[in-house]
Amino acid sequence: MALYCGIYQALKLGLDQDPVWFYRSDSQVVIDAVNKGYVKKDKYKLYLDKALALIPWQVDLFAKWVAEKDNQGADQVARQALHHQGQVEKFEG
């Protein structure tokens, strides 16, 4: 669930900056969900739908899987930001 919250927060912060947007993650499941626009497990559907709803039609989003060993720096930065923020936005369902 945290990974879907992460894509939502990233999109929320970044989409107004550029019409071409690159999202990289070491979660193959999340990348597949973003690229296909659906998830198999219903419990994640709300999170993915909220994230994808943020993408205006004029924005191109490219999601790519990155091996965990190649993503450790980004993972550490994300963990620090979440720790500093103190909480992750909650979704209402």
PLY file of the C-alpha trace (Angstrom):
ply
format ascii 1.0
element vertex 93
property float x
property float y
property float z
element edge 92
property int vertex1
property int vertex2
end_header
0.00 0.00 0.00
2.84 2.41 0.81
4.18 2.16 -2.73
0.83 3.25 -4.18
0.72 6.14 -1.70
4.22 6.99 -2.89
3.25 7.21 -6.54
0.23 9.32 -5.57
2.38 11.77 -3.59
5.03 11.92 -6.31
2.44 12.65 -8.98
0.71 15.19 -6.78
3.97 17.11 -6.35
5.47 16.75 -9.78
2.94 16.81 -12.57
2.55 20.56 -12.79
6.29 20.90 -13.37
6.68 19.24 -16.76
4.51 17.67 -19.49
6.85 14.64 -19.64
7.27 12.74 -16.41
9.47 9.75 -15.55
8.68 7.50 -12.59
11.11 4.81 -11.54
10.52 2.21 -8.85
12.07 -1.03 -7.68
8.56 -2.47 -7.37
7.69 -4.36 -10.54
4.09 -4.70 -9.30
3.63 -0.93 -9.02
5.27 -0.23 -12.38
3.05 -2.82 -14.07
-0.03 -1.32 -12.38
0.85 2.21 -13.52
1.61 1.11 -17.07
-1.52 -1.05 -17.38
-3.83 1.19 -15.36
-5.16 -1.57 -13.12
-4.28 -3.83 -10.22
-5.40 -7.40 -9.56
-6.03 -6.87 -5.85
-9.09 -4.77 -5.08
-7.55 -3.38 -1.89
-5.03 -1.40 -3.99
-7.48 -0.19 -6.65
-8.46 2.98 -4.75
-4.82 4.00 -4.39
-3.93 3.41 -8.02
-7.10 5.10 -9.28
-6.44 8.20 -7.15
-2.86 8.37 -8.44
-3.79 7.92 -12.09
-6.62 10.46 -11.79
-3.97 13.12 -11.13
-2.47 12.67 -14.59
-3.96 15.20 -17.03
-4.37 14.05 -20.61
-1.57 16.34 -21.81
1.08 14.74 -19.57
3.16 11.79 -20.73
4.10 9.47 -17.87
6.79 6.87 -18.36
7.08 4.29 -15.58
10.15 2.07 -15.47
11.28 -0.69 -13.15
14.72 -0.32 -11.59
16.55 -3.11 -9.77
16.53 -2.68 -5.99
20.32 -2.59 -5.88
20.28 0.38 -8.28
17.59 2.24 -6.36
19.00 2.37 -2.83
19.86 6.08 -2.92
16.35 7.05 -3.98
14.87 4.69 -1.40
16.86 6.33 1.38
15.79 9.83 0.31
12.14 8.73 0.23
12.38 7.19 3.70
13.93 10.37 5.09
11.20 12.51 3.55
8.45 10.30 4.98
10.13 10.32 8.38
10.50 14.11 8.27
6.88 14.59 7.18
5.70 12.34 9.98
2.79 10.83 8.12
1.50 9.75 4.76
-1.70 11.26 3.42
-4.63 8.96 4.16
-7.07 7.95 1.46
-10.78 7.92 2.03
-12.58 5.05 0.39
0 1
1 2
2 3
3 4
4 5
5 6
6 7
7 8
8 9
9 10
10 11
11 12
12 13
13 14
14 15
15 16
16 17
17 18
18 19
19 20
20 21
21 22
22 23
23 24
24 25
25 26
26 27
27 28
28 29
29 30
30 31
31 32
32 33
33 34
34 35
35 36
36 37
37 38
38 39
39 40
40 41
41 42
42 43
43 44
44 45
45 46
46 47
47 48
48 49
49 50
50 51
51 52
52 53
53 54
54 55
55 56
56 57
57 58
58 59
59 60
60 61
61 62
62 63
63 64
64 65
65 66
66 67
67 68
68 69
69 70
70 71
71 72
72 73
73 74
74 75
75 76
76 77
77 78
78 79
79 80
80 81
81 82
82 83
83 84
84 85
85 86
86 87
87 88
88 89
89 90
90 91
91 92
